[in-house]
Amino acid sequence: MNKKIPKNNTLISNSDKSTKSLLIAILSTIALADFGLGLNTVVLPLYAKSLGASIITIGLIIASFGLARILINIPVSILSKKFKMQFMHVGMFLIFLGAIGYYFSTFYNELFIFRLLEGFGSGIINTSSMIMLTKHLYQDKKRAKVLSKYMIARRLSMGIAPFIGAAVAFQFHFKSAFLLYAVIMFIGFSISIYNRKLLKKIYNNNTDDESTIENKEDIDIEVDINDVKNNNINVDKLNDKNNINDGNGNTKKNISTDNSYNTGIASAKHINTETENHDKKIKEYKKEKYINLIANLSFMLLCFLTFSFFFSRIGSRRELVPLVGISIIHINQFYIGLLVSVSGLIGVALTYYSDRVINKLGIKRSIVISFAISASGMLWFIIFKNLDGFIASIILLSAGGGFSGPARNLYLMDSVDKNHYEEAIGIYRTLSDLGFILGPVIIGVAFSYYNYIAAYSVVAAMLIAAAILFGAFAKKY
C-alpha cells in the first residue's frame, strides 16, 4: 500500500510537562558549558598575554572560537534533521578536551587549538539546543516566558563564572582556573550522556512514522520505492513468460502474453520515471529552501543583528574589557571579573522581566531598544573615558543583552517557516557567529594600530547600524 509521507517533522507535544523536561535536560548541560566558557572570559586573554601574545594575536585566539562554530553549525543542523537526534554530549566532550588542553599548554600558539575545540563544542551544543527548543515552542503561548527562563539560567551561569575564574587565577594561578574548568566540563559531559536518551525521546516525540525526506506542500510522493523494485522484478518475470521454447532449442515470442508484457514494461518505466522526477524535485526543493531563507530580508536582518551582538559582546567583553581594564583603567583581574559578573547578574535580572517587556512593546521594538541600551554604554565610555564610563559600558552592554536574547529567538520563530527551522537555524548561527571571528580581530586591530577609543567606537557603530537597519526594514510580526 502506498503511504503518504508527512510534510514536516515538528514536535507535536507541547505540554507543560514535556517543556519542563526538555528545559531541565538542556539546561543541566548547557548551563555548565556556559559556566565553563565563562571562567575563561577574563582568564584566557590575560593568560595569552602572559605567554607573550600580542593584542592582535589575542584577538585571533579569541576569534578562532567563532571560526569553529561557523564550520560546525550547518553540518549539525543537517545531521540533526537526518538522524532525528541531538549531539550535545559530543559538544561537551570537545569542550572538556579544550579545557584539558589549556591546563597543559605552555605556548600561546597552542591556545588556538584548544580554542577551536571549545568553538566546535559550543557550536554543537547551541545549535542542537536551539533546534529542539524552536521546534518545541513555536506554537506555545508561553514561549516568551519559557525562553526568558532559559536565558536566565544561561546568563546566570555566564554571569557568575567570570568572577570565579578571575578570582581563582588571581588567588592561585591561571592553571588553577583551567583545572576548575576541566572538572566542571567533565561533570557536564557525564550529565549529557545521562540525558542523551531523554532528549532523543523528546525530539522524536510522535514522529516515529515520519520520513526523513522533506517534501514541498504541492509534492505528494505516493510511490513506494519497494513498489518500484517489485515492478522491476515483475518485468523480469514478464521477460521469462514472454519467451517460450518450441522444443527444438529455439525461442519464440509468446503472443498471448505480449500485451500484458508491454503493459507491464510501460507501467514499470512510468513508475521509474515518476520516482526519478520526484527525486529531482526533492533535491531542487532542498536548494530552494536555502535560497528562500537567504532571500528573506527580515531573516537576514535578524542574522546581521545577532552578528552585531556577538561582534560587540565578544570583542568588548572578552578582549577590550580585560586589556583596557589592566592597561588603561589600572584595575586588577579580580575587579575586572567582579565587574563582568555583576553586569551579568544585572542582565539576568532584566531577562527575568523580558517576557513582560516583549508582550507589552512587541518583539521588534524590544530588540531595537535593547541595542540602543547597549550602544549607549559604549558611547558613555567614549565620551568620558573614565572608570565610571568603563563600568557603564560593561553593565549597559549586558543589560541590553538581557532584553534582546529571548526577543531574537522569538523573532526567528516568527520570521521563517516552521518546516525549515533546521535549515534556518544552521544559516542563522553560521552568519551570526561571524561576529565571533570578526569582532575580536577588527577590534584588536583598531586597538593595536590606533587606540582603545577607536576600538570602542567600532563596537558602538556596529550596534547602532544594526539597530537602525533592523528597525527600518525588518517586518513586524
Sequence and secondary structure as in RCSB ss.txt:
>XXXX:A:sequence
MNKKIPKNNTLISNSDKSTKSLLIAILSTIALADFGLGLNTVVLPLYAKSLGASIITIGLIIASFGLARILINIP
VSILSKKFKMQFMHVGMFLIFLGAIGYYFSTFYNELFIFRLLEGFGSGIINTSSMIMLTKHLYQDKKRAKVLSKY
MIARRLSMGIAPFIGAAVAFQFHFKSAFLLYAVIMFIGFSISIYNRKLLKKIYNNNTDDESTIENKEDIDIEVDI
NDVKNNNINVDKLNDKNNINDGNGNTKKNISTDNSYNTGIASAKHINTETENHDKKIKEYKKEKYINLIANLSFM
LLCFLTFSFFFSRIGSRRELVPLVGISIIHINQFYIGLLVSVSGLIGVALTYYSDRVINKLGIKRSIVISFAISA
SGMLWFIIFKNLDGFIASIILLSAGGGFSGPARNLYLMDSVDKNHYEEAIGIYRTLSDLGFILGPVIIGVAFSYY
NYIAAYSVVAAMLIAAAILFGAFAKKY
>XXXX:A:secstr
      S        HHHHHHHHHHHHHHHHHHHHHHHHHHHHHHHHHHHTT  HHHHHHHHHHHHHHHHHHHHH
HHHHHHHHT   HHHHHHHHHHHHHHHHH  STTHHHHHHHHHHHHHHHHHHHHHHHHHHHHTT TTHHHHHHHH
HHHHHHHHHHHHHHHHHHHHHT HHHHHHHHHHHHHHHHHHHHHHHHHHHHHHTTT TT  SS   TT      H
HHHHHHHHHHHHHHHHHEEE SSS EEE GGGHHHHHHHHHHHHHHHHHHHHHHHHHHHHHHHHHHHHHH HHHH
HHHHHHHHHHHHHHHIIIIIHHHHHHHTS   HHHHHHHHHHHHHHHHHHHHTHHHHHHHH HHHHHHHHHHHHH
HHHHHHHHH SHHHHHHHHHHHHHHHHHHHHHHHHHHHHHS GGGHHHHHHHHHHHHTHHHHHHHHHHHHHHHHT
 HHHHHHHHHHHHHHHHHHHHHHS   
